[in-house]
């Protein structure tokens, strides 16, 4: 469980760095990376969110 959280955080950090670098050259590409990463992280966390809501 803890390792998965670190992997998700690492994914977010790496994507943020890549998005910042790409935004300097192509604004759209950086935005696409940010949106895609957000969707991927949400999909990874949706299982945990369902178990929290399902009381």
Residue pairs with C-beta under 8 A, 6 or more apart in sequence:
4 44
8 41
8 44
8 45
11 37
11 40
11 41
12 37
12 41
15 33
15 34
15 36
15 37
16 34
16 37
18 33
19 30
19 31
19 33
19 34
19 37
20 30
21 30
22 29
22 30
22 33
23 29
23 30
23 31
